[in-house]
């Protein structure tokens, strides 16, 4: 069942007093649990405005479906997403 909560999960990030002493990514990324919850928010829109709004035409619904199945590795994502 889709997660109909309109509020997305906040992205975990480094605290300012930590990140001001390094050059690492500020965003730490989602945990598996949060990624699955975010994937459940996809409404599977017929016209896919997320794809048409993406400047590089990423097939976002296919990507989200793989995340929802727990397939996080880059090789699986690269081989299973169909390019249009």
Secondary structure, DSSP 8 states (H G I E B T S, - for coil): -----SS-----B--HHHHTT--S-SB----HHHHHHHHTT----SS-HHHHTSTT---HHHHHHHHHTT---HHHHHHHS---
